[in-house]
């Protein structure tokens, strides 16, 4: 490698002398005088202990340098601060037009301060991300990094950055050329590489990079590089971006924007409310995971979380102030909003996004899978079973003995290609039926397809674990493969007669459903128009309802479906037993920034639980039996966190109560419980992924279950069948099997 230059020395050390480890080919950043645990300025540092699960390992696959900061945070910050391996892999340089200026100023001075220089702009973005990651780990933006190179596949160098004081924090830079447009169908892009419009995708070498040359990656080269990362770090959690973005309501018929000659047929795809690089980075990550799982003989089981991207700007803000502050501090550091001097003439951050650093992209965090409310269910023998999707398939844990926080190791349910979330419903005969989504990836986008799948419990094995038949397809409400990719995750309900209703968000932003009566065949798909109040916010495009629907069946035999539209909570209902779902009247309830969870209480009341925008406070709303007017029963004390709220009614025949569970600011599980409606939360530190589960055990006690980010399952429960009884403590988690 060439000797380090004076510019590099100044950049690496902020003006101090640099040490060069020439024999090892490593650039070594010099430590500063401040302690690595200094949390001045609001950084997380090592003070964060709630998420400190050292058996966990995180890999974040992103398309551009700022994707993790805008879309994975606060989960990214908690991972970095946990002490566990937290690796970020950035696929493209994100070079755009090479002008490092705020977009609002660029319109005025045409980039006079920073003329177009793509290599410099890529380096500036790298400086910004290092500063943000260092701050989240240590509280200091200028904490030192070791910078060197690594070959993930033979003959292809990538830049590797390691945070000196927290060496588990790493960034890999693939430096592939970005699409340089949100939706334009350019062959030289991740999208072009995926669909075969180009055989190779070149890299763009940043200014003064330690990488010795430029490369051209084939489709398989890129997949193999990601497989190598997964093999090296054996992650328990992989986070990436949105594989199923929402389409733009008005599609441009001129996909080529009048430039570049005839459009490539394989690139003529819908335009989405997201960046095309986000989508195709996700496809490459998912394909690499599939190959990693297929090749690995033993591995830790991996949970995969996909995050919404630009669509957050069109949905209600869902982060409260405690999470929003640190997130925006990181995005502002990345965007160089403080005008700090890092010693690098190429730039210290990404000024293009400085006008967005505190904007709508930063104000929300959403996973593509909203989280099911029913991934924990009671078996016919009274034991609880908990289900999760890991390594592309389903696993099940069961209580060793009914009513005790002691779980067997999980058993894999045969079947692959599953992702997101899983639901379990109990039929009148006590057997469970599972529902999930299966996605077929293909190089030809018109051959990709998403479908609902289901499998039924067949009995128990010799160890009394539940057994299930093969997964059966229930298809998609969309015959068009491209439209099927936007289908949401199934929300499912079994009513008192044993009829199962399965509802999904459809491509049009409304709902579609299928039903199966007890011992009968499934109906075909029925699609329902959106209800009044589901329109967009002013000056926003139509996006329909958010994924994550609440279902309730009332004693009068009617079925009700609830969803969160942009500005209101909306509903669909039947008009008598067995009649079709139809759009309901406006609820008049405040808007929701999360999926809506629904309960049908024993007295006939329908109860909804969700979070209000901006504050993220939890709202409980009731519609008493026979009433036409909803009322907000309570707004609980702030719990923080984000995401879905789950709940269960307890002791309905005596002194009815409610037990709620959701994610808190530290990534742990908080529980609220009381006779009537609870008012405050008990915080737990069980750092978890997805949404907590909740169910009643064989004695009628509420049980809250969490899947840890280290792949283990644990639970707490009420000591009696009363909402006012104490909770047990989180026990030692049940281990997860390390064999496929």
Secondary structure, DSSP 8 states (H G I E B T S, - for coil): -----HHHHHHHHTTS--EEEGGGTEEE----SS-TT--TTS--GGG--TT--TT-EEEEEESSTTHIIIIITTHHHHHHHTSSEEEEEEEE---TTS--S-HHHHHHHTTSSS---HHHHHHHHHHHHHHHHHHHHHS-TT--EEEEEEEEETTEEEEEEEETTSTTEEEEEEEE---SSSS---SSSHHHHHHTS-SEEEB---TT-SS-S--EEEHHHHHHHHHHHHHHH--SEEEE--SS--B-SS--S-TTTT-SSS--GGG----BSS-HHHHHHHHHHHHHHHHHHHH-SB----EEEEB--GGGGGS-----HHHHHHHHHHHHHHTTTT----S-TT-SS-GGGTTTTTSGGGG---BSS---S-SEEE-TTS-EEEEEEETTEEEEEEBSSTTSS-B---EEES--SB-S--EEEE-TTS-EEEEEEEEE--SSGGG-EEEEEEEEEEEE-TTS-EEE---EEEE-S-SSHHHHTT----EEEE-TTS-EEEEEE-TTSSEEEEEE-TTS-B---EEE---TT-S--TT-----S-S--EEEE-TTS-EEEEEE-SSSEEEEE-SSTT---EE---------SS--EEEE-TTS-EEEEEE-TTT--EEEEEE-TT-S--EEEEE-------S--EEEEE-TTSS-EEEEEEE-TTSSEEEEEEESS----EE----BSS--EEEE-TTS-EEEEEEBTTS-EEEEEBSSSSTTS-B------B----B-
